[in-house]
């Protein structure tokens, strides 16, 4: 999977890092931790985008009334 992502990105490594970091941050849970951890460790620069993914997940799952 990582190799295919790198091949698809070609020389656009910044976009690859952002995509992988945001995706891993958003989808990280017990079932996806191995795949998400691989994205964050094997794609240079991905870790710096993980917080954005986590924030997007928090917003997506937040209740509108604040609960």
ChimeraX commands (.cxc) that place a marker at each C-alpha (Angstrom):
marker #1 position 0.00,0.00,0.00 radius 0.5
marker #1 position 2.74,2.46,0.93 radius 0.5
marker #1 position 4.66,1.76,-2.27 radius 0.5
marker #1 position 1.55,2.34,-4.38 radius 0.5
marker #1 position 0.86,5.65,-2.65 radius 0.5
marker #1 position 4.44,6.76,-3.24 radius 0.5
marker #1 position 4.24,5.73,-6.88 radius 0.5
marker #1 position 0.95,7.58,-7.33 radius 0.5
marker #1 position 2.36,10.74,-5.73 radius 0.5
marker #1 position 5.50,10.74,-7.84 radius 0.5
marker #1 position 7.46,13.85,-6.94 radius 0.5
marker #1 position 4.57,15.49,-5.06 radius 0.5
marker #1 position 5.79,14.38,-1.64 radius 0.5
marker #1 position 4.18,17.27,0.28 radius 0.5
marker #1 position 0.71,16.33,-0.92 radius 0.5
marker #1 position 1.42,12.68,-0.15 radius 0.5
marker #1 position 2.51,13.57,3.39 radius 0.5
marker #1 position -0.58,15.70,3.96 radius 0.5
marker #1 position -2.95,13.08,2.59 radius 0.5
marker #1 position -1.41,10.26,4.62 radius 0.5
marker #1 position -1.12,12.27,7.83 radius 0.5
marker #1 position -4.67,13.63,7.74 radius 0.5
marker #1 position -6.06,10.22,6.78 radius 0.5
marker #1 position -4.16,8.42,9.52 radius 0.5
marker #1 position -5.10,11.02,12.12 radius 0.5
marker #1 position -8.77,10.85,11.19 radius 0.5
marker #1 position -9.09,7.07,10.98 radius 0.5
marker #1 position -6.74,5.95,13.79 radius 0.5
marker #1 position -8.47,3.49,16.12 radius 0.5
marker #1 position -7.92,-0.02,17.48 radius 0.5
marker #1 position -8.88,-1.66,14.20 radius 0.5
marker #1 position -6.78,0.60,11.95 radius 0.5
marker #1 position -3.78,1.33,14.16 radius 0.5
marker #1 position -1.32,-0.88,12.25 radius 0.5
marker #1 position -2.13,0.68,8.89 radius 0.5
marker #1 position -2.33,4.23,10.23 radius 0.5
marker #1 position 0.94,3.87,12.14 radius 0.5
marker #1 position 2.61,2.63,8.95 radius 0.5
marker #1 position 1.39,5.71,7.10 radius 0.5
marker #1 position 2.73,8.00,9.80 radius 0.5
marker #1 position 6.11,6.29,10.09 radius 0.5
marker #1 position 6.80,5.32,6.47 radius 0.5
marker #1 position 5.70,8.53,4.75 radius 0.5
marker #1 position 8.10,11.35,5.48 radius 0.5
marker #1 position 6.28,14.42,6.82 radius 0.5
marker #1 position 2.98,12.64,7.46 radius 0.5
marker #1 position 3.17,12.91,11.24 radius 0.5
marker #1 position 2.99,16.71,11.13 radius 0.5
marker #1 position -0.47,16.44,9.49 radius 0.5
marker #1 position -1.95,13.87,11.89 radius 0.5
marker #1 position -3.27,16.47,14.33 radius 0.5
marker #1 position -5.33,18.03,11.55 radius 0.5
marker #1 position -6.92,14.64,10.89 radius 0.5
marker #1 position -7.61,14.13,14.59 radius 0.5
marker #1 position -9.24,17.56,14.80 radius 0.5
marker #1 position -11.39,16.83,11.78 radius 0.5
marker #1 position -12.52,13.55,13.36 radius 0.5
marker #1 position -13.31,15.33,16.62 radius 0.5
marker #1 position -15.43,17.88,14.77 radius 0.5
marker #1 position -17.13,15.24,12.65 radius 0.5
marker #1 position -18.16,13.22,15.69 radius 0.5
marker #1 position -19.01,16.11,18.01 radius 0.5
marker #1 position -22.63,16.53,18.98 radius 0.5
marker #1 position -24.15,19.86,17.91 radius 0.5
marker #1 position -25.47,20.50,21.42 radius 0.5
marker #1 position -21.99,20.12,22.93 radius 0.5
marker #1 position -22.46,16.69,24.52 radius 0.5
marker link #1:1,2 radius 0.2
marker link #1:2,3 radius 0.2
marker link #1:3,4 radius 0.2
marker link #1:4,5 radius 0.2
marker link #1:5,6 radius 0.2
marker link #1:6,7 radius 0.2
marker link #1:7,8 radius 0.2
marker link #1:8,9 radius 0.2
marker link #1:9,10 radius 0.2
marker link #1:10,11 radius 0.2
marker link #1:11,12 radius 0.2
marker link #1:12,13 radius 0.2
marker link #1:13,14 radius 0.2
marker link #1:14,15 radius 0.2
marker link #1:15,16 radius 0.2
marker link #1:16,17 radius 0.2
marker link #1:17,18 radius 0.2
marker link #1:18,19 radius 0.2
marker link #1:19,20 radius 0.2
marker link #1:20,21 radius 0.2
marker link #1:21,22 radius 0.2
marker link #1:22,23 radius 0.2
marker link #1:23,24 radius 0.2
marker link #1:24,25 radius 0.2
marker link #1:25,26 radius 0.2
marker link #1:26,27 radius 0.2
marker link #1:27,28 radius 0.2
marker link #1:28,29 radius 0.2
marker link #1:29,30 radius 0.2
marker link #1:30,31 radius 0.2
marker link #1:31,32 radius 0.2
marker link #1:32,33 radius 0.2
marker link #1:33,34 radius 0.2
marker link #1:34,35 radius 0.2
marker link #1:35,36 radius 0.2
marker link #1:36,37 radius 0.2
marker link #1:37,38 radius 0.2
marker link #1:38,39 radius 0.2
marker link #1:39,40 radius 0.2
marker link #1:40,41 radius 0.2
marker link #1:41,42 radius 0.2
marker link #1:42,43 radius 0.2
marker link #1:43,44 radius 0.2
marker link #1:44,45 radius 0.2
marker link #1:45,46 radius 0.2
marker link #1:46,47 radius 0.2
marker link #1:47,48 radius 0.2
marker link #1:48,49 radius 0.2
marker link #1:49,50 radius 0.2
marker link #1:50,51 radius 0.2
marker link #1:51,52 radius 0.2
marker link #1:52,53 radius 0.2
marker link #1:53,54 radius 0.2
marker link #1:54,55 radius 0.2
marker link #1:55,56 radius 0.2
marker link #1:56,57 radius 0.2
marker link #1:57,58 radius 0.2
marker link #1:58,59 radius 0.2
marker link #1:59,60 radius 0.2
marker link #1:60,61 radius 0.2
marker link #1:61,62 radius 0.2
marker link #1:62,63 radius 0.2
marker link #1:63,64 radius 0.2
marker link #1:64,65 radius 0.2
marker link #1:65,66 radius 0.2
marker link #1:66,67 radius 0.2
view
